[in-house]
Amino acid sequence: MKKNSAEECLFIRDNFKNVKKALSALNINKVDGILADIGASSKQFGDLDRGFSFNSGALDMRMDKRNGLTAKTSIWARQFMGFMA
C-alpha cells in the first residue's frame, strides 16, 4: 500500500454470481480482494423463524429475506396449480 494512496471499501449486496456485472457497472476493472458471504450461517439454521431446521416454525428457507417468496408460499402454489390441471 502506498503511503498517500486512497483506500476504498465498497459493499455490494447482491448474489455472488453477479460480481462481474456489478463491478463492470461501477467501471471497476481490478480489485485487490473480495470478501463474500456465500453460504448459510449457524445463526440462520438456529433461528426457527427461518425455516431451515427440523423444529416447528414457518417454512421460510429464504437466504435473503428481501425475496418475498417463501418455501411455504412456493409449495402451496405448486400444490394449488396441480389441482387446477
N, C-alpha and C positions, 0 to 999 in steps of 0.2 A: 504494500500500500504506500503510495506516495504521501509525503508529509502534508501537502496542501491540496490533496485530491478531495473532491466532494463525494462522500459516500451516500448511497441511496438504497433504501429498502422499500420495496413495493409489494403490497399484499393484494392478491387477486383471488376472489372467492369464485371458483369455477371448477368444473370437472378437469382432472389432470390430463385427460385426452385432448383438451383444447389448449394446452400450453403453447404450442407453436402459433396457433391462431391469435391467442391473447397477446403474445409478445410482438407478433407482426403488426397487430392493430395499434400497438403503442410505439411502433417504429424502433423496437429493441431487437438488435441482431446478435448480441453477445451478452451473456450473463456470467458472473463469477461463481454463482451457486444457486441452487434451488432447494427450498425447504418445503416439502409436500406432505400433507396428511392424506395418505392413500389407503386407509383402512378403518375398520371399526375399532373402538376402544373398549376396554373392560367396563368403563363407566356406561357406555351405551348398552352393553349386554346386561349390566346390573340394574338398569332403570326399567322397571316393569311397564311403564307407560310407553316405552319404545317398541315393545312387541318383539324383541329379539330373543326372549328367554322362553323356557317351558313353564313358567309361572303364569298365574292369571293376570290378565291385563289386555287392553285393546290390541288388536293385531295391526300394528303400525308398519314396522320394518323399513321406514324411510331413513336413508343415511343422511339426507338433507331435508330438514323439516320445512324448507321453503317449497318443496314439491307437495302440492295439495293432495295427490292421490296416495292413499294408504293401501297396505296389503288387504285390509278388510274391505275397503271400497272396491278394489280391483277384483277380488274373489267373488264378492257379491254380484258385481256387474257381469262377470263371466257366467255365473250360475243363472242369472236372470236371462241373459241373452240365449243360453242353452235351452231354456224353457220356451222361448219365443220361436225357436226354429222348428 
